[in-house]
């Protein structure tokens, strides 16, 4: 998983930059969404239908097929995020648009939680998921016809910058760089959290998998979904920076303080964490909306579309954080003496709680401190699209 994610991460800004400059008649972003969905509908079933082979061959097959799934998601998701930032010119409307993206993301996650049969050992669920991905992308492709409009070309005769120079220029944007760094550190904490969650709830809180998945995770996703409106309204009233900072800092404090204190065998603490944590996590829409605002400000300044590259680096940071978080979680579990072959005792369970609580919370708090240096871009006076 870590190898495939790390290798694929470098494709994100490249795909984003190519989609910025593409000129297909069907639309530069829409073409990638269609192609990526077709690729995903093939790669997903392939991942879950490995051939009968030795351990080395199986590792190679799974690495290549999972890399294919991630590359397909890159072709689909980076242009999709970039187009979401281009559909509306007003920053407040853009926040609401990213809120809808997160809402339907949560709907899909809830569907996965309540439909465990899709992940059966036969692998048929992967075919169903591939078909769903293809159909939903076709709906998006159809619904956005005529909306994937190319930005106006600069009036000057200055030649277009090489893509590598554009990437360097994008990373020289201090506020964007700090935003990406804060997001990367927070995403490491999020991956660390998801990697340790099963062990924490099972060995520290002594909860069943049914209680963990259906009650705690289901409630968490539901709260994230209903909290989106609150963050959209807060952003309209106070701007995006202050609510986003409050959201990530609140999540860090809740995680660091709460999880080590919840008593074993009781659902009260995890339910409280699911409600408050779900509310704070929904603030992620403000971070993505800020990326779109910064990309638009750069487009107004340069006259050249860069939304794809901005979101390419954003997705790259997310994947790098996933790979790093997965690797760190394995090292941390080994470091405290945890083994999958032996049921951990109270001492190891307590150490898992410290990793899951203060360890993860420290990442969110550090991200909040870094985020303080981000400058929210002013609303552009013109829109060249």
ZIRA-V29630 format. One record per backbone hydrogen bond with DSSP energy under -0.5 kcal/mol. CO is the residue of the C=O (numbers start at 1). NH is the residue of the N-H. E is the energy in kcal/mol with one decimal. If there is no record, write none. Layout:
co->(CO/CO)
nh->(NH/NH)
e->(E/E)
//
This chain:
co->(1/2/3/4/5/6/7/8/8/9/10/11/12/13/14/15/16/17/18/24/27/28/29/30/31/32/33/34/35/36/37/38/39/39/40/42/43/44/46/51/54/55/56/57/58/59/60/61/62/63/64/65/66/67/68/69/70/71/72/73/74/74/76/77/78/79/80/81/82/83/83/90/91/92/93/94/95/96/97/98/99/100/101/102/103/104/105/106/107/108/109/110/111/115/116/117/120/123/123/124/124/125/126/127/128/129/130/131/132/133/134/135/136/137/138/139/140/142/144/144/147/162/163/164/165/166/167/168/170/172/173/174/175/176/177/178/179/180/181/182/183/184/185/186/187/188/189/190/191/192/193/194/196/197/198/199/199/200/200/201/205/208/209/210/210/211/211/212/213/215/216/217/218/219/220/221/222/223/224/225/227/228/229/230/231/232/233/234/235/240/241/242/243/244/245/246/247/248/249/250/251/252/253/254/255/258/258/263/267/268/269/270/271/272/273/274/275/276/277/278/280/281/282/283/283/284/285/286/287/288/289/290/291/292/293/294/295/296/297/298/299/306/307/308/309/310/311/312/313/314/315/316/317/318/319/320/321/322/323/324/325/326/327/328/329/330/331/332/333/334/339/345/346/347/348/349/350/351/352/353/354/355/357/358/359/360/360/361/362/363/364/365/366/367/368/369/370/371/374/384)
nh->(5/6/7/8/9/10/10/11/12/12/14/15/16/17/18/19/20/21/22/27/31/32/33/34/35/36/37/38/39/40/41/42/42/43/44/46/47/48/49/53/58/59/60/61/62/63/64/65/66/67/68/69/70/71/72/73/74/75/76/77/78/79/80/81/82/83/84/85/86/86/87/94/95/96/97/98/99/100/101/102/103/104/105/106/107/108/109/110/111/112/113/114/115/118/119/120/123/126/127/127/128/129/130/131/132/133/134/135/136/137/138/139/140/141/142/143/144/145/147/148/149/166/167/168/169/170/171/172/173/174/177/178/179/180/181/182/183/184/185/186/187/188/189/190/191/192/193/194/195/196/197/198/200/201/202/203/204/204/205/207/265/212/213/214/215/215/216/217/218/219/220/221/222/223/224/225/226/227/228/228/231/232/233/234/235/236/237/238/239/244/245/246/247/248/249/250/251/252/253/254/255/256/257/258/259/261/262/266/271/272/273/274/275/276/277/278/279/280/281/282/283/284/285/286/287/288/289/290/291/292/293/294/295/296/297/298/299/300/301/302/303/310/311/312/313/314/315/316/317/318/319/320/321/322/323/324/325/326/327/328/329/330/331/332/333/334/335/336/338/337/342/349/350/351/352/353/354/355/356/357/359/360/361/362/363/363/364/365/366/367/368/369/370/371/372/372/373/374/376/152)
e->(-2.5/-2.5/-2.4/-2.2/-1.6/-0.6/-0.7/-1.9/-0.5/-1.1/-0.6/-2.9/-2.6/-2.6/-2.3/-2.4/-1.6/-1.2/-1.2/-1.6/-2.1/-0.8/-2.2/-2.3/-2.4/-3.1/-1.8/-1.9/-2.2/-2.5/-2.2/-0.8/-0.7/-2.8/-2.6/-1.4/-2.0/-1.2/-1.1/-0.8/-2.7/-2.5/-2.2/-2.5/-2.8/-2.5/-2.4/-2.9/-2.5/-2.1/-2.0/-2.0/-2.4/-2.5/-2.3/-2.2/-2.0/-2.5/-1.5/-3.8/-1.7/-0.5/-1.3/-2.6/-2.3/-2.7/-1.8/-1.5/-0.7/-0.7/-1.3/-2.3/-1.8/-1.8/-2.1/-2.4/-1.8/-2.0/-1.7/-2.2/-2.3/-2.4/-1.8/-2.5/-2.0/-2.2/-2.1/-2.9/-2.2/-1.9/-2.0/-2.3/-0.6/-1.8/-1.5/-1.4/-1.5/-0.9/-0.7/-0.6/-1.8/-2.7/-2.1/-2.2/-2.6/-2.7/-1.9/-2.8/-2.7/-1.9/-2.1/-2.1/-2.2/-2.9/-2.3/-2.8/-1.8/-1.2/-2.2/-0.8/-2.0/-2.0/-2.4/-2.2/-2.5/-2.4/-2.2/-1.0/-1.3/-0.9/-2.7/-2.5/-2.2/-2.7/-2.4/-2.6/-2.3/-2.7/-2.3/-2.3/-2.4/-2.0/-1.9/-2.1/-2.7/-2.6/-2.4/-2.4/-2.2/-1.6/-1.3/-0.5/-2.6/-2.7/-1.9/-2.6/-0.7/-1.6/-2.0/-3.2/-3.6/-2.3/-2.8/-1.9/-0.8/-0.7/-2.1/-2.4/-1.2/-2.1/-2.3/-2.5/-2.0/-2.5/-2.3/-2.1/-2.1/-1.6/-0.6/-0.8/-1.6/-2.0/-2.4/-2.3/-2.2/-1.8/-1.5/-3.0/-1.8/-1.9/-2.6/-2.3/-2.3/-2.2/-2.4/-2.4/-1.9/-1.9/-2.5/-2.4/-2.2/-2.6/-2.2/-2.2/-1.0/-1.6/-1.0/-1.1/-2.4/-2.2/-2.6/-2.3/-2.1/-2.6/-2.6/-1.7/-1.7/-2.3/-2.8/-1.4/-1.6/-2.0/-1.5/-1.7/-0.8/-1.9/-2.0/-1.8/-1.6/-1.8/-2.2/-2.6/-2.3/-2.3/-2.3/-2.0/-2.0/-2.5/-1.8/-2.7/-2.7/-2.5/-2.6/-1.9/-2.4/-1.7/-2.7/-2.3/-2.3/-1.6/-2.3/-2.7/-2.3/-1.9/-2.4/-2.5/-3.1/-2.5/-2.1/-2.8/-2.3/-1.6/-2.0/-3.0/-2.4/-2.0/-2.2/-1.5/-2.5/-1.2/-1.1/-2.4/-2.2/-1.8/-2.2/-1.8/-1.8/-2.1/-2.9/-2.1/-2.5/-1.1/-3.2/-2.2/-0.7/-0.7/-1.4/-2.5/-2.5/-2.2/-2.0/-2.0/-2.2/-2.3/-0.9/-0.7/-1.8/-2.0/-0.6/-1.6)
//
